[in-house]
């Protein structure tokens, strides 16, 4: 499969005040001044910055996404954000099932699937995150965890147009540790096999699979060259335009 367009997505997590818009401007300038990368680019800022980032990214190749959404429709749900609200403000995608949501807020596979379905109904692309913890890795349960999360978290209506899978080994997020290229190839290859078996050749081979977990400019080239790696979901390194553009360099 050669026509899956890679995506380099930045997850800003709970970081960024209004002054951080300067980094978005710097990234847009870098993308304009250098050869266009052969990938899509997206940033998911905190909710407080969504509106100004959508406005600032207008006319640039940078898409803006949300970091989470509720599975519920708008209503009496204090503190929640409906998927349709993200779409209304100009977001094009939303991250669901990130390990920090699964751990800090005890989100289950069923809830993640419901959030992805809500994203689809709102016209958003759902970036569904999966990945094993360090204890699970040490018990050699990586592939079992990943396949179980895939089965429970990805909606039956997933297509290449409305869903992206992001594999993030939890033990590698923000730690500076990364699995070997061979490890990533094994997991991404298994994910691809599971997707093809469930959805058929066309959809299964069309769905993009991102890698996340301590992706940096220094290792992006090697990781992005691995079979079935269709881009990256980047955390800390996406906060600075120079670092994030250095990761995008893997596709220049």
Rosetta blueprint (number, residue, H / E / L):
1 X L
2 X L
3 X L
4 X L
5 X L
6 X E
7 X E
8 X E
9 X E
10 X E
11 X E
12 X L
13 X L
14 X L
15 X L
16 X L
17 X L
18 X H
19 X H
20 X H
21 X H
22 X H
23 X H
24 X H
25 X H
26 X H
27 X H
28 X H
29 X H
30 X H
31 X H
32 X H
33 X H
34 X L
35 X L
36 X L
37 X L
38 X L
39 X E
40 X E
41 X E
42 X E
43 X E
44 X E
45 X L
46 X L
47 X H
48 X H
49 X H
50 X H
51 X H
52 X H
53 X H
54 X H
55 X H
56 X H
57 X H
58 X L
59 X L
60 X L
61 X L
62 X E
63 X E
64 X E
65 X E
66 X E
67 X L
68 X L
69 X L
70 X E
71 X L
72 X L
73 X L
74 X L
75 X L
76 X L
77 X L
78 X L
79 X L
80 X L
81 X L
82 X E
83 X H
84 X H
85 X H
86 X H
87 X H
88 X H
89 X H
90 X L
91 X L
92 X L
93 X E
94 X E
95 X E
96 X E
97 X L
98 X L
99 X H
100 X H
101 X H
102 X H
103 X H
104 X H
105 X L
106 X L
107 X L
108 X L
109 X H
110 X H
111 X H
112 X H
113 X H
114 X H
115 X H
116 X H
117 X H
118 X H
119 X H
120 X H
121 X H
122 X H
123 X L
124 X L
125 X E
126 X E
127 X E
128 X E
129 X E
130 X E
131 X L
132 X L
133 X L
134 X H
135 X H
136 X H
137 X H
138 X H
139 X L
140 X L
141 X L
142 X H
143 X H
144 X H
145 X H
146 X H
147 X H
148 X H
149 X H
150 X H
151 X H
152 X H
153 X H
154 X L
155 X L
156 X L
157 X L
158 X L
159 X L
160 X L
161 X L
162 X L
163 X E
164 X E
165 X E
166 X E
167 X E
168 X E
169 X L
170 X H
171 X H
172 X H
173 X L
174 X L
175 X L
176 X L
177 X L
178 X L
179 X L
180 X L
181 X H
182 X H
183 X H
184 X H
185 X H
186 X H
187 X H
188 X H
189 X H
190 X H
191 X H
192 X H
193 X H
194 X H
195 X H
196 X H
197 X H
198 X H
199 X H
200 X L
201 X H
202 X H
203 X H
204 X H
205 X H
206 X H
207 X L
208 X E
209 X E
210 X E
211 X E
212 X E
213 X L
214 X L
215 X L
216 X L
217 X H
218 X H
219 X H
220 X H
221 X H
222 X H
223 X H
224 X H
225 X L
226 X L
227 X L
228 X L
229 X L
230 X L
231 X E
232 X E
233 X E
234 X E
235 X L
236 X H
237 X H
238 X H
239 X L
240 X L
241 X H
242 X H
243 X H
244 X H
245 X H
246 X H
247 X H
248 X H
249 X H
250 X H
251 X H
252 X L
